[in-house]
Amino acid sequence: AGADGGAVSSGLVTALGLLLLLGACAKSAQVPLQSWLGDAMEGPTPVSALIHAATMVTAGVYLITRSNPIYDATPTARAAVIAVGAVTLLFGAVIGCAKDDIKKVLAASTMSQVGYMVMAAGFGPAGYALAIMHLLTHGFFKAGLFLGAGSVMHGMNDEVDMRRYGALRAVMPITFATFGLGYLAIIGVPPFAGFYSKEGIISAAFDVGSGSAAGAGAFGSGSAVGYLLGAVALLGAGLTAFYMTRVMILTFFGPGRWADDAHPHESPAIMTAPMIAIAVGSVLSGLLLSLGGRLQDWLAPVVGEHHPEHVLPVWLVTAASLVVVAVGIALAVHRYTRSEIPTTAPAGSALTRAARRDLYADDLNEAVFMRPGQALVAGTEVIDRRVVAGTATGVGTTLGELSARTRLLQSGLTRSYALYMLIGAVLVIAAMLGGGVL
């Protein structure tokens, strides 16, 4: 209700929802405000494991979920949330398939996985708990993957190019094991953590538009959009399996492709101990959070309860997801184990080249924002130089010339001053005579 006791207009609620979504996009690296995330990987890997896996990047998901009264009241804003999440999960997955920098692959993966969370949050009461559950499981397996990447970099003298890795499972067994558990969790292999949260989101995606089910009202009842979103979620799962299997193969399998002066070695216990602890969460967190619907019951007072009737049987969606994951794994194995991996990236297809450049997102930002901004700065510089500075210079020049002419009257000669006094006296007397004063 408004301050006068009346209801808040639906347009205002929609505007609030869209503005909150915009803030969440910037915070959680969602399309179209995702470009910063890859560059943020320049920071230390433990920082990436904390803020890019479990805290900062997922804050936008928490914002949307915690603002559920607004989104429950505006189907338009909720539809926008679903659309942003769906586009981002594919956007990040495609980029992850082409990157060779191990940390940037994980950054693209984070973008994609947060896309799943945002899409789930758009499903309404049926999706809020799923979004938070995936947020929690993602915090475990993605932190473990980032720490594993940091361990690999430590053992490889800070090398980040996966094409210069290979055969590291023998010399880094603990890193290989913990990274492998995170890999199984992120691709959604049961019973690892990602399986429970991601399968729930995929099932809910098929329910969108089915009346009282997930996302009811966002796209209208009986809409085929649910099947489209389900297909998008399944495709994202397949792409995730592909690019993460690619990471495993390029890093830990095949012949060693490192330089002659590289001496790969396992990281010390101070680095491997946290990886082992987090790996336990990568295995068990999904099961523990899903047992008896504990998380849903705990969140119910805040996000509400919802028990939808699924459009498709859960077993069918799960089977389809596992098939898609298996296909993604098989394609990666076929692509990266049948021939020698070059240490320099080949040109690749047009899509591969585009994905290496983040699907030209930076080029688009440069064309839309940077170049017009540069043109504006150049224009204002001309105005400043020719108008503002020119006016100020002209005034100064005029005053200088006036001062120079005035200085001619101040010659410093006594006879000149006496002459001025005589002329002044004559003028005063003449004025007085003319005015009848004298």
N, C-alpha and C positions, 0 to 999 in steps of 0.2 A: 504494500500500500504506500501511496505517496504521503507527503507531509500533510496534505489536506484531507487525508483519509480515503482518497480515491485510489483506484487501481492504477498501477504503472502501465503505460501504453506498451503494446506488444512491440512497436517499433523501437522504443527505448531499450527494452529488454534484449531485442535482437542486436541492436548496436552495441550494448554492453558485452554480449556474448562474442561478437565478432572482434571487438577491441581486445578482449581477454585472449582470444585465440591468436591475434596478432602478436601479443606479448609472449604467449607460449611458443609460437613459431620461432621468435628470436632467441628465446631462452633454451629451447630444446632442439634447435637446428632443424626445423621443419621447412619444407618448401613454402614460400620462396626465400626464406631468410636463413638458409643452411650453409652458405659459402664459408663462414668463419670456422667451421668445425675442423676441416682438414688442416688448416693453417695452425690451429691450436695444438696440433700434435707435435709441434716443435718443442713443447715443454717437456719436463722430466716424465718418464714413464709412470712412476708411482702417482704423480699428480693426475695423469690421464686415467689411471686405474680408479682413482677416487672420484674426481669431479666429472669425468666423461663417461663413467659407467654407472655410478650409484647415486650421485647427488645432483650436481648443477644441471647437467643436460636433461635429467628427468624431472626437474622442477616444474617445467611447463605442464607435464602430465598431472602432477599433483595439483597445480593451479586449476586446470580444467575440471578435475574430479572434485576438488573442494568447492568449486563454484557450481556444483550440480543443480541447485535450485534455479539458477539462471538458464542453464541449458535445457532443463526439463520443461521450461516454459516457452522455449523458442525452437521449434523444429528447424527453422532456417539456419540458425547458428549451429545447431547440432549436425545438420547435413554438411555444413562447411567443415566442421571438425572431422567428420568421417572422410570427406573428400581429401583434405590435407593429409591425413594419416595414410590413406591408401596410396596417394601419389608419392609421398615421401618414402614409404616402405619399398616401393619398386625403384624409385630414383636412387636411393642409397644402395640397394642390392645390385643394380646394374653397374654402378661405379665400382663397387667392391670386386666385381668380376675382372676388372682390367688393371687395377693398381698393383704395382710391384713393391712399394714401400709397405712393410708389414704393419706399421702403425696406422698408415692411412687406409689400409684395408679394414682394420678394426674400427677406425673412425667412421667409414662409410657404413660398416655394419651397425654401429651405434645409431646412426641416423635412421637406418632401416628398422631396427628393433624398436626404437622410440616411435617410429611411424605406426607400428602395430599397436603400441600403447595408446597413442592419440586416437587412432581409428576406433579402438575398443571403448575409449572414453566417450566417443560420439554415439555409441549404441544406447546410451542412457543407463537406467538402473540395471539392465542386464549386463552392461559392460564395464561399469566403474570398478567393481571388484576384480574383474579380469585384468584391467589396465594396471591396477595396483599390484596384483599378483605377478604380472610379467615384469613390472618395475623392480620388484624384490628379487625375483629369480635372475633377472638380467644383471642386477647388481653383483651377484655372486659370479656367474660365469664370465661376464665381460671383464670384471676386475681381474679374475684369474687369467684371462687371455692377455690382457694388457701387461700384467706382471710377467707372464711367460714370454711375451715379446721383448720386454725389457731384459729378461734373463738371457734370451738369445742374443740381443744386441751386446750385452755385457761380455758374453763369451766369444763374440765375433768382432771385437774392437769397434763397437758402435756402428757396424754396418747394418743398414736398414733394408737394402735391396734383397728380396727373397731369391732373386735369380743368382745370387752369389752365396747362397746357403747350400742346403742339401746334405743328407747323411748325418744330421746332427743328433738323431735319436740314440746313436751309439755312444757319443761323447757327452751328451746332456740328458741322461735317462730320467732324472727327476723332472726337469723342465718338460721333456717330452710327455711324461705320464700326466702331469697336472694340466698341461696345455691340451692334451688329448681329451681329458675329462671335460674341460670347458668346451671343446669342439663338439663333443657328443651332446652336451647340454644345449648349445645354441642352435644346432640343426634339428633338435627336437626328437632325439632317439629316446624311447622309453627305457628305463624309468628315470632318466636324468631330468634336471629341473625344468629346462625349457619346454619339455614335452607337455607338461600339464598346463602351463599358462598359454602357450601358443595354440595348442589344440582347442582350448576353450574359446580363444579369440576367433579361430577359423570357423568353428561351429556357429558362434554367435553372428559372424559375418553373413552366413547363409540365411540367418533369420531376419535380417533387416528388411523391413517393409511387410512383415507377415502379421500385421494387426497388433497384437499385444506383445509381440516378441521384441527382440533387440532393435533399437532404432525406430520403434513405431512412430509414425508421424513425420519422420525426417524426410522420407521419400514417398510417402503415401502407402496406403494399405495395398497388399497384393503386388507390390512392385517387383520387377525382375532385377532391380538393382542389387538385391541380396545375393543372387547367384553371381552377378558380376563381381561384387566385393569378395565373395567366397573364392572365386577364381583368382582374383588379385592376391588374396592371402595365401592361397596354395602356390601360386607362381612365385611369390616372395619366399616361401619356404624352400622351393626347389632351387632358386638362385642362391639362397643362403647356404644350402648344402653344397652347391657347386663351388662358390668362392672360398668357403672355409675348408673344403677338401683340397682345393688348390693351394691354400696356405700350408696345410699339413704336408702335402707332397713336396712342394718347393722347399720347405724348411727342413723337414726331418727325413725325407726319403730320397731315393736316387743317389747318384754319385755326388761327392763333394765338389762344389764349384767355387770354393773360396780361393782367395789369392794365396800365393806361396808364403807370404809373411804372416798369414792368419794362423792362429793356434786356438781352435775352438776348445772350450773347456766348460765344465759345469760351474754354476754360480755357487758362492759360499752359502752356508746354512742360514745366514741372516737374510738371504734373499729367497731361498727355497722354502723355508719354514712357513712364511705367510702364504706362499703359493699352495702348499699342501693343505693348510687350514681352509683356504677359500675353495679349494677343490672339493672338500667335503660338502660345503654348501651347494656347489654346482651339482652334486649328486642328489642330495637329500632335501634341499629347500622346497622344491616343487611338491614332492610327496607330502612333506610335513604341512605345508600351507593348504593343501587340498583335502587332507583327511577330514572327513565329517563336515566339510564346508565351514571350517573354523574361520578362515579369513572372511568369507562372505558374511557370516554371523557377526563377526567383530565389527565389520564396516556397515552393517545394516542400519544402525541408528543414524548414520551420517548420510549414506547414499541410498538408503531404502532397500527393501527386499524385492526380488523379482525371480520368479521361477518359470521361465518361458517353456513352451512346448516347441521343440526344435523342428524345423522344416524337414531336415534330413536326419536320419538316425546317427547318433554320435559315433557308432562303430564304423559307419560308412565314411564319414568325414575323416575319422582317424586313419582308416585304411587308405583313403585317397591321399592323405598327407604323407603317410609313410612311403607310398609308392612314388610320390613326387620327390621326396627326399632321396630315395634310392636311385631314381633317375639322375638327380643332380650329382650324387656321388659317382655314379657310373660314368657320366659324361666327363667329369673332372679327371677320373682315373684314366679314361681312354685318351683324353687330350694331353695329359702331362706325364704319362708313364711309357708311352709307346715310342717316343723319340727323345733325343737329347735336348735338354733345356738350354737355350743360348743365354749367355750371361748379359747380353744386351737385348732389350725388348725389340722384337720385330715390328714392322710398321703396323700390321694388323688391319682389320676391316675398318670401315668408316665408323661403325658403332663402337669398336674398341678404341679408336683414336678419340672419339667424342667422350667416352667414359673416362679415359685417362685425363681429359681436361674437364672433368666434373660435368660432363654433358653441356659444356660451354656456359655454365652458370656465371662464371667470372666474366666471360666475354659479354654476356647479356647485361650484367651489372655495370660493366664499363661503358657499354653503349647507351644504356638507359640513364645511368646516374653520373658516372665519372666524367664522360666527355661533355655532356651538357653543363655539368658543374665547372669544368675547366673553361668552357666557352663563356660562362657567366663571369668567372673570375677575370678572364682576359678582357671582357667588355667593361667590367667595372674598373679595371686597371686603366683602360684608355680614358674612361670618364674622369677618373681621379687625376690622371696625368694632365689631360688637356683642359678639363673644365674646372675641377676643384683647384688643382695645383696651379693651373694657368691663371685663374681668377686671383688667387692669392699672390702669385708672382706679379701680375699686372698692377694690383693695388700697391704692392711694395715698390715697384718700379716708378709708378706715378708719384708716390710720396717722396721717393728719393730724388726725382727730378725737381719736384716742388721745393724740397729742402735745399737742393743745389742752387736754385734760383734765389731762394731767400737768403742764402749765405752771401750772395753778391752784395746785399745791403749791409752785411757785417764785415767790412773790409779791415777793421782794426786801426784805421787812420783817424787821428784826432780831427784833422781838417774836414774829413768826410762827415763826421758826426756833427761838427759845428755847422756845416752847410745844411744838414738835415734839420738841425734845430732852427736855423734861420728861416728855412722854407716853411717849417711848421708854424713858426711864430707869425710869418706873413699870412699864412692861410687862416690862422685863428683870428688875427686882426681883421682880415677881409671879411670873414664870416660875421664877426661882431658888428662891423660897419654896415654890412648888408642887412643885418637883422635889426638895425636900429638900436643896438645896445649902446653904442658909443655915439 
